[in-house]
Amino acid sequence: MSFFTAPASQRKRKRPTENAGKPRKRRDADRTEARDEEDERPQRKTPRARKQERDESISGSESDEEVEHETDVESEATSEEGETAAERRVRLAQRYLDNIRQEVDEVGFDAEDLDRDHIAQRLKEDVDEAKGRQYRLIATSLDFANASHSSFRADTDSTTGVAVCAPYVYTVSKDKTLIKWQLQPPVTLFSNGSAAPRRRRPKQLKYVRGVQIRASAPQQHGHTGAILCVAASPDGNYVATGGADKKLIIWSAEDLRPLKTFTTHRDGVTGLAFAPNSATQTGFGAQLFSASMDRSLKTYSLAGEDSLAYVETLFGHQDHVVDVSPVSVDQCVTVGARDRKALWWKVVDESLTRFLGDSSKKDEYQTGSLDCVAALPPSNFVTGSDSGAISLWNVHKKKALFTIQTAHGVEEPPPFEEVTAESDPAVIERLKKLDTRRPTPRGVTALATVPGTDVVLSGSWDGWIRVWKLSDDKRSLLSLGTIGKFEGNGSDAIEQAHSTPSSTPSEVDGSLREEAAPGLVRGIINSLAVFERRKEITNEFGGKKEGGCVGICVVAGTGKQMRLGRWKKMPHGRNGAMVFEVPLRSDKQ
């Protein structure tokens, strides 16, 4: 019978007897080998053993014999009475420091590495400050009341804008004039804080007015209408001006030589601003924002004299865009006059966030238009309105975080006898009872901030530049008085009002100030520019670098007329500018 013809029950193959136990023996052998490997493998150490090894490594032992000896010493030290765990850690830390000192004495240290670390830290601080991540509280350290001031003027019309790129100031006016000035260093101010500084007027360097006719030039550059705004690039290479003639002109900051004229706007250019440090961060040159009465915001790239280019146009406002303030390389904030809206632009994403600056029914004075704006990077900004209100905003909140009504006070109407043609006293007395005139709030005409700090400045036509402090939580504004003080009659009353912390802006700016002094600034404050004064530190190689803050410099552009209108005039005002040097308080120097 073969295997294939046998029944199924008989087809099983039997394994040889000698191979039957091999699988079991193989498993047993594997287990035996595993146990041997486990015996040879180092045992897992307990937390106490690991701590003991760390302590031994801290002690700086180098050989096995020293480690063993040190372990014995440590075990004996641990067993001593009266030594706690904290005292033992202090003793070990002290031993670790002694070992480091010994290593430094034997090997030394690399000064180049230390310099490299300091430079990297300084660059990081500069970047954080430029992006608004660094928030320095300097407002209370500045002596605003004892600030020195000096006025400078040229034979021009009302100054409509000022721009600063230290140590130079650029001013523009309604008679198509652009002037470059050089600020004098405040040597007397910072060398002796107790003495009154000597007033030093800025020096006029360059002067350009109207169209500069050059027969050989392919294009004639220059403004044919009133210049309404000016901006200076952070790298000090360019100056941009915009006017009512719809032109935007780029000038060389060194000699005020016109480089290119843009006619991209369809109406007057009312606001200009350079992105902070855009040339160094992007590598594509300075980035310029321009606002116009044609309700648009445009951007430009200024990479070089041969690479001055228009980039794009953004729309979002329903009325004239009257002011723009930069936030970062690709973000800015604008205000749209009578549409009472502020827009936060993200240029790269081509997106915007709207903020409605309308007044509530409970406010005594209603907002008609938003006239100025200043950014507080990275996420806050302030706006000023024609009702005299200053509002603090955050990009994550649609409503204002904090609002100060009538920040610069109100003006009482003139006496009825001066505005009526009646001469009969009885008729005048009867008409007085029917008089419904109300006080007029002083509108906010200019705002400025020091990025990365808590300083906010505002201007109006009351003759004073008011100072506000951003609270530590960035949710409110606190009044710090004004810059400078009146040196004539009534200064004691004004100084007393400034030193009263409980005084509200209306109490400080009301009848007390109106009767005491006309104000330091004679005219309407149409523009404000501010920058920090820093120490110059000279290293051992003769190089110079900037040190800590020693004060701020404020430049105010003034005029007899308002920047964008003539409904408010100051017959006794001055067309020009004023410079205020604000030092540190004597107890902070």
LUMBATI-191992 format. One record per residue (C-alpha): x, y, z; residue in one letter. Coordinates in steps of 0.2 Angstrom, whole numbers, padded with zeros to 4 digits, always signed. Last residue first. Layout:
XYZa...
//
This chain:
+0100+0555+0180q+0084+0549+0187k+0083+0561+0202d+0086+0576+0191s+0071+0571+0180r+0077+0566+0162l+0078+0580+0149p+0064+0586+0137v+0071+0597+0123e+0057+0606+0114f+0059+0612+0096v+0046+0624+0089m+0041+0627+0071a+0036+0640+0058g+0021+0651+0054n+0017+0661+0070r+0000+0665+0077g-0008+0682+0081h-0021+0680+0068p-0025+0662+0073m-0037+0655+0060k-0050+0641+0060k-0061+0639+0045w-0045+0639+0034r-0043+0620+0030g-0032+0605+0028l-0017+0610+0039r-0026+0623+0049m-0021+0642+0048q-0009+0653+0057k+0004+0640+0058g+0014+0628+0069t+0025+0613+0066g+0030+0605+0082a+0047+0596+0085v+0049+0586+0101v+0066+0579+0107c+0067+0566+0120i+0078+0563+0135g+0094+0554+0141v+0089+0536+0135c+0103+0523+0136g+0118+0521+0125g+0121+0523+0106e+0137+0518+0099k+0154+0526+0095k+0170+0518+0089g+0187+0524+0096g+0194+0507+0098f+0192+0508+0117e+0173+0511+0116n+0165+0528+0114t+0147+0529+0121i+0135+0542+0114e+0120+0544+0125k+0103+0544+0118r+0090+0557+0114r+0074+0549+0109e+0063+0555+0094f+0047+0566+0092v+0037+0573+0077a+0021+0583+0079l+0011+0592+0065s-0002+0606+0063n-0001+0614+0080i-0011+0630+0077i-0002+0646+0082g+0009+0653+0096r+0016+0638+0105v+0020+0642+0123l+0002+0645+0128g-0010+0660+0131p-0007+0661+0149a-0016+0663+0166a-0034+0667+0160e-0036+0653+0148e-0026+0641+0159r-0038+0643+0174l-0054+0645+0162s-0052+0627+0157g-0037+0616+0152d-0033+0610+0169v-0051+0607+0174e-0055+0599+0157s-0040+0588+0158p-0045+0581+0175t-0036+0586+0190s-0034+0572+0203s-0015+0572+0201p-0013+0590+0205t+0005+0595+0200s+0000+0602+0183h-0014+0613+0191a-0001+0620+0203q+0011+0623+0189e-0003+0633+0180i-0007+0643+0195a+0012+0647+0198d+0014+0652+0180s+0000+0665+0181g+0011+0679+0176n+0026+0675+0164g+0037+0660+0162e+0024+0648+0155f+0028+0630+0158k+0036+0617+0147g+0028+0601+0139i+0010+0599+0146t+0002+0589+0160g+0005+0571+0164l-0012+0565+0160s-0015+0546+0161l-0021+0535+0146l-0030+0518+0148s-0029+0500+0143r-0011+0497+0140k-0009+0487+0156d+0005+0498+0162d-0005+0513+0158s+0000+0524+0143l+0006+0541+0149k-0001+0557+0141w+0008+0573+0137v-0001+0589+0131r+0007+0601+0119i+0001+0618+0123w-0004+0633+0113g-0023+0631+0113d-0023+0627+0094w-0022+0608+0096s-0008+0596+0100g-0006+0578+0107s+0009+0568+0114l+0009+0550+0119v+0023+0542+0129v+0022+0524+0135d+0037+0517+0126t+0041+0505+0112g+0037+0518+0098p+0038+0536+0104v+0021+0543+0100t+0014+0558+0090a-0003+0566+0088l-0009+0582+0079a-0025+0592+0077t-0035+0587+0092v-0050+0599+0091g-0053+0612+0104r-0071+0610+0110p-0082+0625+0107t-0092+0632+0122p-0111+0633+0119r-0121+0647+0111r-0140+0647+0115t-0142+0666+0118d-0160+0670+0122l-0157+0678+0139k-0143+0688+0131k-0155+0695+0118l-0165+0703+0132r-0149+0711+0140e-0144+0717+0123i-0160+0725+0119v-0160+0734+0136a-0142+0740+0132p-0146+0748+0115d-0131+0746+0104s-0136+0731+0094e-0124+0725+0081a-0120+0709+0090t-0104+0699+0091v-0094+0709+0104e-0108+0713+0116e-0112+0694+0117f-0095+0691+0125p-0085+0678+0115p-0090+0660+0116p-0080+0649+0128e-0066+0639+0121e-0065+0621+0127v-0052+0610+0135g-0037+0601+0126h-0043+0583+0130a-0061+0588+0128t-0067+0569+0131q-0053+0557+0135i-0058+0539+0128t-0052+0522+0134f-0053+0504+0126l-0062+0510+0110a-0073+0498+0103k-0069+0485+0090k-0057+0476+0101k-0042+0465+0095h-0033+0479+0086v-0033+0489+0102n-0039+0507+0103w-0035+0522+0114l-0046+0537+0111s-0042+0556+0111i-0058+0567+0111a-0057+0586+0106g-0073+0585+0096s-0063+0587+0080d-0056+0570+0083s-0039+0562+0089g-0035+0543+0087t-0023+0532+0097v-0015+0515+0092f-0013+0498+0100n-0007+0481+0093s+0012+0480+0091p+0015+0494+0091p+0008+0511+0097l+0002+0519+0081a-0003+0538+0080a-0019+0544+0072v-0026+0561+0066c-0042+0570+0060d-0056+0558+0065l-0072+0568+0060s-0089+0574+0067g-0087+0568+0084t-0102+0573+0096q-0099+0584+0111y-0108+0581+0127e-0106+0562+0126d-0121+0552+0132k-0127+0548+0115k-0111+0539+0111s-0098+0546+0099s-0092+0537+0083d-0075+0531+0081g-0079+0515+0071l-0065+0503+0070f-0062+0493+0054r-0050+0479+0052t-0041+0477+0035l-0035+0463+0023s-0023+0463+0008e-0013+0449+0016d+0003+0458+0013v-0004+0475+0016v-0011+0471+0033k-0021+0487+0036w-0029+0493+0052w-0043+0505+0048l-0050+0520+0058a-0067+0526+0054k-0077+0542+0057r-0083+0542+0039d-0080+0561+0041r-0061+0560+0042a-0055+0543+0036g-0041+0538+0049v-0027+0526+0044t-0017+0512+0053v-0001+0503+0046c+0005+0485+0043q+0018+0478+0031d+0035+0483+0038v+0027+0487+0055s+0015+0499+0063v+0015+0515+0052p+0004+0530+0054s-0008+0537+0041v-0018+0553+0041d-0032+0562+0031v-0040+0548+0021v-0054+0557+0013h-0071+0548+0014d-0079+0531+0012q-0063+0522+0017h-0058+0504+0012g-0047+0504-0003f-0030+0498-0006l-0018+0502-0020t-0002+0493-0025e+0017+0494-0028v+0024+0511-0035y+0042+0510-0039a+0058+0519-0035l+0072+0508-0041s+0085+0519-0050d+0088+0530-0035e+0088+0515-0024g+0076+0502-0015a+0061+0514-0013l+0046+0503-0013s+0029+0511-0014y+0012+0508-0005t-0005+0516-0009k-0020+0520+0003l-0036+0526-0006s-0050+0537-0002r-0046+0550-0016d-0042+0562-0003m-0025+0553-0001s-0015+0542+0010a+0003+0537+0006s+0013+0522+0014f+0032+0521+0010l+0043+0505+0011q+0062+0508+0011a+0072+0496+0002g+0070+0478-0004f+0081+0470+0010g+0065+0466+0020t+0071+0470+0038q+0085+0483+0034t+0075+0493+0022a+0059+0492+0032s+0067+0500+0048n+0050+0507+0053p+0038+0509+0038a+0039+0526+0031f+0024+0538+0033a+0014+0550+0022l-0003+0558+0024g-0014+0571+0014t-0010+0568-0004v-0023+0578-0014g-0033+0569-0027d-0032+0556-0041r-0016+0548-0034h-0004+0539-0045t+0005+0555-0050t+0023+0550-0043f+0037+0562-0045t+0055+0555-0045k+0072+0560-0038l+0071+0578-0033p+0087+0584-0025r+0085+0589-0007l+0104+0589-0005d+0106+0574+0008e+0088+0569+0009a+0087+0565-0009s+0069+0569-0014w+0054+0558-0018i+0039+0568-0024i+0020+0563-0022l+0009+0574-0033k-0010+0576-0032k-0008+0595-0033d-0014+0597-0015a+0003+0590-0009g+0014+0576-0004g+0032+0576+0001t+0044+0561+0003a+0062+0563+0010v+0074+0549+0006y+0091+0543+0012n+0091+0544+0031g+0089+0526+0035d+0073+0529+0044p+0065+0537+0029s+0058+0555+0031a+0040+0560+0029a+0031+0576+0023v+0013+0582+0022c+0002+0595+0015l+0012+0604+0002i+0001+0618-0006a+0001+0617-0025g+0013+0617-0040t+0025+0605-0032h+0042+0601-0040g+0050+0591-0053h+0052+0595-0071q+0055+0580-0082q+0068+0576-0095p+0081+0588-0087a+0091+0599-0099s+0080+0614-0097a+0080+0613-0078r+0066+0622-0069i+0064+0618-0051q+0045+0618-0047v+0040+0626-0031g+0052+0630-0017r+0067+0621-0011v+0079+0627+0004y+0093+0618+0011k+0104+0619+0027l+0094+0630+0040q+0102+0629+0057k+0091+0624+0072p+0090+0638+0086r+0099+0635+0102r+0091+0641+0118r+0103+0639+0132r+0098+0626+0145p+0093+0630+0163a+0105+0623+0175a+0101+0609+0186s+0104+0595+0173g+0121+0600+0169n+0129+0591+0154s+0112+0586+0148f+0104+0603+0143l+0120+0612+0140t+0125+0600+0126v+0108+0599+0118p+0115+0595+0101p+0109+0608+0088q+0096+0602+0076l+0100+0603+0057q+0086+0610+0046w+0080+0605+0029k+0067+0616+0021i+0053+0612+0008l+0042+0626+0002t+0026+0625-0009k+0017+0640-0001d+0007+0629+0011k+0022+0623+0021s+0034+0609+0023v+0047+0606+0036t+0061+0594+0037y+0072+0591+0053v+0089+0584+0054y+0099+0576+0068p+0090+0564+0069a+0078+0559+0055c+0063+0570+0059v+0048+0575+0049a+0037+0591+0050v+0021+0595+0042g+0008+0609+0037t+0018+0625+0042t+0008+0640+0038s+0016+0651+0024d+0034+0654+0023t+0047+0667+0027d+0057+0655+0038a+0055+0650+0056r+0063+0644+0071f+0057+0643+0089s+0067+0637+0104s+0061+0627+0119h+0068+0620+0135s+0059+0607+0145a+0057+0610+0164n+0039+0604+0165a+0042+0589+0154f+0055+0581+0166d+0055+0563+0159l+0056+0548+0171s+0037+0547+0173t+0036+0544+0154a+0050+0531+0152i+0041+0515+0155l+0049+0504+0141r+0039+0491+0131y+0049+0479+0120q+0038+0469+0108r+0035+0484+0098g+0042+0477+0082k+0056+0490+0081a+0059+0488+0100e+0061+0469+0098d+0072+0471+0084v+0083+0483+0093d+0084+0472+0109e+0089+0457+0098k+0103+0468+0090l+0109+0472+0108r+0109+0454+0113q+0118+0449+0098a+0131+0462+0101i+0133+0458+0119h+0136+0439+0114d+0148+0443+0101r+0158+0454+0113d+0158+0440+0126l+0164+0427+0112d+0178+0439+0107e+0184+0441+0125a+0188+0422+0126d+0191+0416+0144f+0206+0410+0153g+0214+0393+0154v+0221+0392+0172e+0212+0407+0181d+0196+0403+0172v+0197+0385+0177e+0200+0389+0195q+0186+0401+0195r+0175+0388+0187i+0180+0375+0201n+0176+0388+0215d+0159+0391+0207l+0156+0372+0208y+0162+0371+0226r+0150+0385+0230q+0136+0376+0222a+0140+0361+0232l+0140+0370+0248r+0123+0379+0244v+0115+0362+0240r+0121+0355+0256r+0114+0369+0266e+0097+0367+0257a+0097+0348+0261a+0100+0352+0279t+0116+0350+0289e+0113+0349+0308g+0120+0332+0311e+0133+0325+0299e+0127+0310+0289s+0127+0319+0272t+0145+0324+0275a+0150+0306+0278e+0141+0301+0262s+0149+0315+0253e+0167+0311+0259v+0164+0292+0253d+0158+0298+0237t+0173+0309+0234e+0185+0295+0237h+0176+0284+0225e+0176+0298+0212v+0194+0302+0215e+0199+0284+0213e+0189+0283+0197d+0198+0298+0190s+0193+0316+0185e+0183+0323+0200s+0175+0340+0197g+0164+0341+0213s+0149+0343+0201i+0152+0326+0194s+0151+0318+0211e+0135+0328+0215d+0127+0322+0199r+0132+0304+0203e+0124+0305+0221q+0108+0311+0213k+0108+0297+0201r+0111+0284+0216a+0097+0292+0225r+0085+0292+0210p+0089+0273+0209t+0100+0266+0195k+0094+0253+0183r+0106+0238+0183q+0120+0237+0171p+0117+0223+0158r+0128+0207+0162e+0115+0199+0172d+0102+0203+0159e+0113+0196+0145e+0114+0179+0155d+0096+0179+0158r+0092+0181+0140a+0105+0167+0135e+0096+0155+0147t+0079+0160+0140r+0085+0157+0122d+0092+0140+0127a+0076+0135+0135d+0067+0140+0119r+0079+0130+0109r+0077+0115+0120k+0058+0116+0118r+0060+0117+0099p+0073+0102+0099k+0063+0089+0109g+0055+0079+0095a+0071+0079+0084n+0078+0062+0091e+0062+0053+0090t+0060+0055+0071p+0043+0064+0066r+0029+0053+0061k+0020+0056+0045r+0001+0055+0046k-0007+0047+0030r-0015+0033+0041q-0031+0042+0045s-0033+0048+0027a-0034+0030+0020p-0019+0023+0010a-0018+0024-0009t-0007+0040-0009f+0006+0033+0003f+0007+0017-0005s+0000+0000+0000m
//
